[in-house]
Amino acid sequence: MVGTSWVALFAFITVWAHAETRSGIRSIFLHAKQPDLRWIAWPFLLWGLMSGLFFLSSPVPLEKAYIYNYWQYVLILVLSVLVLATVTHASPNSLLWGLVVAALLATWHGVHDTAIQGLARAGELSGSPIRFGNWSMIAAMLLILFSALSTQMRARWRVCLLALAMLAMFASMASGSRSSLLPLPLLIGLLLTFRKDRFHRWMLVLGLVGTILSGVLLLNSHTLQQKLRLTEMVYDIQQVKKENFDTSIGARFGMWEAAWQMFLRHPFIGIGITEYQPELKRMIVQGDIPAFHPWSHAHSDILHTMATRGSVGLLAYLGIILGPLVFFIRCLRHAISIGDAHQRAHAAAGILTIGSVFAFGLVSVVIYKSAFNGMTYALLVCVLAAQLVMARRAEVAQPMR
């Protein structure tokens, strides 16, 4: 969180320190250039402004409200990355190197936490097994995607990316975060959709073989089932049938029901971000919902947003998901039409990132309440968009023949 905040702050200072970059601020909001950055700029800006309004209208002391909201305003600062991309040049391989470092760090923490420290679940890098598992999986999936789609890259480097992806996926499995598996169908769909070269086809064959072997191993290994918390999932479902909701899955059912009831009672602006847990405790005491440990969030981005910020918050949340998604889909169509492998890979990576974060948010809070997740999501979206902006500018300067 500290690192992402400093990146956003330095980008913001850089933009305002130079006349050339200051002139680019309006362009990301007003000019319909290609690619059209307004799909990202306006949703991020409105999300930050909405957070500010909820902060100022909070009934609790402002310092407490600030603690709950401060990171969400920084999404406005992250837009500085897009401004810089319109007037500067960066290495097209910089993001790949970042993913390489992320995969190596994730692997180290996965081994350190489980094998050296003897912890049941890895999570030291981000302070939470769920966050660690989710972002390790995103790093793994992006490396797989770049390995498959980077047809201009030499085969040995594509193999290296694939090997690093497997290491990052191991780290994700070491976290025991079951939600990390949710976006895998999206990755598979993207890999099957695009035109494939020989390396890409071999990847799919090896992936299918690996999936079958992993399934057989999982079915025959009770230890592995415990490590991946599959036996715990079966137990939780059995407890729900016995009306015991004080388990990981059972509590989610209760929290989702509570969040829905809060939204129905306060459909426009919700009950307030600081009032969720007190209201949840009251509902448990009164018997409105089954008894379980009262978490401070609803374990769902959509439902927690609806409960605490109502329809206003829901629209803002959908904006920072759907707006960037439209941007990357439009970029992907353009890349396919001109046969640009670089633009195709980065546009597909944007779609995969957004879809993954949305999938994680179905069963936990990702963007809405977690500073680590929200800032990393915003920066990754803007960095991927920046690569497409620079590629499109180079395309206009030197038209493809």
ZAKETOR-664694 format. One record per residue (C-alpha): residue in one letter; x, y, z. Coordinates in steps of 0.05 Angstrom, whole numbers, plus 5000, padded with zeros to 4 digits. Example, Ala and Ser with C-alpha at 12.3 -4.5 7.8 and 13.67 -1.06 7.14 Angstrom:
REM ZAKETOR-664694
 rest    X    Y    Z
    a 5246 4910 5156
    s 5273 4979 5143
END
This chain:
REM ZAKETOR-664694
 rest    X    Y    Z
    m 5000 5000 5000
    v 5056 5048 5016
    g 5091 5034 4950
    t 5028 5043 4908
    s 5011 5108 4944
    w 5080 5137 4931
    v 5076 5118 4857
    a 5010 5154 4851
    l 5035 5214 4889
    f 5099 5221 4848
    a 5060 5215 4783
    f 5012 5269 4807
    i 5069 5316 4826
    t 5104 5304 4760
    v 5041 5321 4721
    w 5031 5387 4756
    a 5105 5406 4756
    h 5111 5412 4680
    a 5070 5454 4632
    e 5071 5401 4579
    t 5041 5348 4624
    r 4992 5397 4655
    s 4964 5408 4586
    g 4949 5334 4581
    i 4901 5333 4640
    r 4842 5357 4601
    s 4855 5308 4544
    i 4839 5247 4585
    f 4771 5276 4604
    l 4748 5316 4543
    h 4783 5295 4479
    a 4756 5233 4444
    k 4825 5211 4421
    q 4840 5139 4406
    p 4843 5101 4450
    d 4789 5140 4487
    l 4814 5147 4559
    r 4748 5178 4582
    w 4722 5108 4596
    i 4774 5104 4653
    a 4783 5177 4673
    w 4711 5196 4687
    p 4692 5133 4728
    f 4755 5140 4770
    l 4743 5214 4781
    l 4670 5203 4800
    w 4689 5147 4848
    g 4737 5193 4884
    l 4687 5250 4887
    m 4633 5203 4914
    s 4680 5179 4968
    g 4694 5251 4987
    l 4620 5267 4993
    f 4608 5206 5037
    f 4668 5226 5079
    l 4642 5296 5091
    s 4572 5273 5106
    s 4594 5218 5154
    p 4560 5222 5223
    v 4623 5197 5259
    p 4684 5240 5275
    l 4720 5260 5211
    e 4785 5227 5231
    k 4749 5160 5238
    a 4713 5169 5172
    y 4780 5188 5139
    i 4811 5122 5162
    y 4755 5084 5127
    n 4758 5125 5063
    y 4826 5157 5052
    w 4854 5109 5000
    q 4794 5116 4954
    y 4810 5189 4939
    v 4878 5167 4913
    l 4844 5136 4852
    i 4842 5208 4826
    l 4918 5213 4834
    v 4927 5148 4795
    l 4898 5182 4734
    s 4964 5219 4730
    v 4993 5155 4700
    l 4946 5164 4641
    v 4965 5237 4633
    l 5039 5220 4632
    a 5026 5166 4580
    t 4998 5217 4531
    v 5064 5257 4529
    t 5119 5209 4548
    h 5150 5143 4525
    a 5162 5082 4567
    s 5192 5014 4554
    p 5140 4965 4527
    n 5173 4911 4570
    s 5169 4948 4636
    l 5104 4916 4657
    l 5130 4847 4641
    w 5191 4859 4684
    g 5144 4881 4740
    l 5105 4816 4734
    v 5170 4776 4736
    v 5189 4810 4801
    a 5119 4799 4829
    a 5121 4725 4812
    l 5189 4716 4845
    l 5168 4754 4908
    a 5103 4715 4912
    t 5140 4649 4906
    w 5189 4669 4961
    h 5134 4688 5008
    g 5095 4625 4992
    v 5155 4582 5009
    h 5176 4625 5069
    d 5108 4626 5102
    t 5090 4553 5093
    a 5156 4514 5091
    i 5201 4558 5135
    q 5152 4592 5183
    g 5105 4532 5183
    l 5042 4574 5174
    a 4979 4541 5149
    r 4968 4595 5096
    a 5016 4642 5061
    g 5000 4716 5063
    e 5058 4757 5090
    l 5069 4799 5028
    s 5001 4833 5034
    g 4983 4816 5106
    s 4925 4772 5086
    p 4922 4702 5055
    i 4863 4723 5012
    r 4896 4785 4983
    f 4962 4747 4975
    g 4928 4690 4939
    n 4886 4734 4894
    w 4942 4778 4869
    s 4990 4720 4862
    m 4938 4688 4817
    i 4930 4752 4777
    a 5006 4755 4767
    a 5005 4682 4745
    m 4947 4690 4697
    l 4977 4753 4665
    l 5043 4717 4655
    i 5006 4659 4622
    l 4968 4707 4577
    f 5030 4746 4556
    s 5066 4680 4543
    a 5010 4657 4497
    l 4997 4723 4460
    s 5067 4752 4454
    t 5079 4722 4385
    q 5135 4772 4372
    m 5175 4745 4432
    r 5226 4689 4426
    a 5203 4621 4447
    r 5253 4614 4504
    w 5228 4678 4536
    r 5156 4655 4529
    v 5175 4590 4564
    c 5208 4631 4620
    l 5143 4671 4629
    l 5104 4606 4633
    a 5151 4577 4685
    l 5145 4640 4728
    a 5070 4636 4721
    m 5071 4566 4751
    l 5112 4592 4810
    a 5063 4648 4822
    m 5005 4599 4818
    f 5039 4555 4870
    a 5043 4616 4915
    s 4968 4628 4905
    m 4953 4556 4923
    a 4997 4562 4985
    s 4951 4618 5009
    g 4892 4570 5013
    s 4848 4624 4982
    r 4793 4587 4945
    s 4767 4651 4913
    s 4832 4655 4873
    l 4806 4601 4828
    l 4744 4640 4806
    p 4775 4678 4747
    l 4808 4617 4716
    p 4749 4605 4668
    l 4759 4675 4641
    l 4832 4661 4628
    i 4815 4596 4593
    g 4762 4632 4551
    l 4812 4685 4529
    l 4865 4633 4511
    l 4815 4594 4470
    t 4786 4655 4435
    f 4847 4686 4402
    r 4883 4663 4339
    k 4937 4615 4360
    d 5008 4603 4337
    r 5045 4537 4348
    f 5070 4556 4418
    h 5000 4578 4439
    r 4970 4511 4416
    w 5023 4472 4454
    m 5007 4513 4516
    l 4934 4493 4512
    v 4952 4419 4504
    l 4999 4420 4563
    g 4948 4459 4604
    l 4895 4407 4590
    v 4942 4350 4609
    g 4963 4387 4672
    t 4891 4400 4692
    i 4873 4326 4685
    l 4934 4303 4724
    s 4921 4355 4779
    g 4849 4333 4784
    v 4868 4260 4792
    l 4920 4279 4844
    l 4871 4322 4882
    l 4818 4267 4884
    n 4867 4217 4912
    s 4903 4262 4963
    h 4866 4279 5027
    t 4926 4321 5050
    l 4922 4363 4987
    q 4847 4372 4997
    q 4860 4398 5067
    k 4915 4445 5043
    l 4868 4474 4991
    r 4812 4478 5043
    l 4765 4435 5003
    t 4749 4391 5062
    e 4734 4454 5102
    m 4686 4476 5047
    v 4648 4410 5051
    y 4645 4416 5127
    d 4619 4488 5123
    i 4563 4468 5076
    q 4544 4410 5122
    q 4542 4459 5181
    v 4497 4507 5143
    k 4448 4449 5132
    k 4448 4441 5208
    e 4432 4516 5217
    n 4503 4532 5241
    f 4526 4594 5204
    d 4589 4608 5245
    t 4636 4582 5191
    s 4672 4614 5132
    i 4617 4598 5082
    g 4559 4601 5130
    a 4578 4671 5154
    r 4580 4695 5082
    f 4508 4672 5072
    g 4488 4710 5135
    m 4527 4773 5116
    w 4498 4774 5046
    e 4428 4769 5073
    a 4442 4824 5123
    a 4472 4870 5070
    w 4412 4860 5025
    q 4364 4878 5082
    m 4405 4940 5098
    f 4401 4961 5025
    l 4326 4952 5023
    r 4318 4997 5085
    h 4367 5050 5058
    p 4366 5042 4982
    f 4394 5110 4961
    i 4456 5125 5003
    g 4460 5063 5048
    i 4471 5061 5123
    g 4541 5091 5120
    i 4609 5058 5117
    t 4621 5062 5193
    e 4552 5035 5211
    y 4556 4968 5177
    q 4585 4927 5234
    p 4542 4958 5290
    e 4480 4946 5248
    l 4502 4874 5234
    k 4511 4861 5308
    r 4443 4890 5323
    m 4410 4845 5270
    i 4444 4784 5300
    v 4421 4802 5371
    q 4350 4814 5347
    g 4349 4748 5309
    d 4339 4780 5241
    i 4395 4737 5214
    p 4430 4674 5241
    a 4485 4682 5293
    f 4558 4684 5269
    h 4621 4725 5279
    p 4603 4797 5259
    w 4654 4817 5207
    s 4667 4890 5190
    h 4647 4879 5117
    a 4598 4836 5078
    h 4650 4794 5040
    s 4622 4820 4974
    d 4641 4884 4938
    i 4572 4892 4907
    l 4530 4877 4969
    h 4575 4915 5017
    t 4572 4976 4972
    m 4497 4970 4967
    a 4490 4965 5042
    t 4537 5022 5061
    r 4530 5069 5001
    g 4464 5049 4969
    s 4448 5058 4896
    v 4496 5117 4890
    g 4554 5074 4912
    l 4532 5016 4869
    l 4532 5060 4806
    a 4601 5086 4824
    y 4628 5016 4834
    l 4599 4991 4769
    g 4631 5052 4735
    i 4702 5034 4755
    i 4690 4963 4732
    l 4650 4972 4668
    g 4683 5036 4643
    p 4754 5007 4639
    l 4725 4942 4613
    v 4693 4979 4554
    f 4760 5014 4542
    f 4799 4950 4537
    i 4747 4914 4495
    r 4749 4972 4444
    c 4826 4969 4445
    l 4824 4894 4435
    r 4779 4900 4374
    h 4826 4951 4344
    a 4888 4908 4358
    i 4857 4848 4325
    s 4835 4888 4264
    i 4907 4912 4250
    g 4942 4849 4275
    d 4983 4883 4330
    a 5006 4830 4379
    h 5031 4881 4431
    q 4965 4918 4435
    r 4925 4853 4434
    a 4964 4825 4493
    h 4956 4887 4536
    a 4883 4897 4519
    a 4869 4824 4537
    a 4909 4833 4601
    g 4864 4892 4620
    i 4802 4850 4609
    l 4831 4793 4650
    t 4851 4840 4707
    i 4783 4873 4712
    g 4746 4807 4706
    s 4790 4776 4760
    v 4780 4832 4809
    f 4705 4830 4797
    a 4704 4755 4808
    f 4744 4761 4873
    g 4694 4814 4895
    l 4636 4766 4890
    v 4657 4730 4954
    s 4701 4782 4989
    v 4714 4857 4991
    v 4768 4876 4941
    i 4760 4946 4912
    y 4712 4975 4962
    k 4744 4968 5030
    s 4815 4943 5020
    a 4869 4996 5008
    f 4919 4945 4982
    n 4870 4916 4931
    g 4838 4981 4909
    m 4903 5018 4896
    t 4936 4960 4861
    y 4875 4951 4816
    a 4874 5024 4797
    l 4948 5027 4782
    l 4948 4963 4741
    v 4889 4986 4699
    c 4923 5053 4686
    v 4990 5021 4670
    l 4959 4973 4620
    a 4920 5031 4589
    a 4984 5072 4585
    q 5018 5018 4544
    l 4960 5020 4495
    v 4962 5096 4491
    m 5036 5096 4475
    a 5028 5039 4424
    r 4971 5076 4390
    r 5011 5140 4386
    a 5069 5102 4355
    e 5020 5071 4306
    v 4995 5139 4283
    a 5066 5165 4276
    q 5088 5104 4236
    p 5028 5073 4202
    m 5031 4998 4192
    r 5038 4974 4120
END
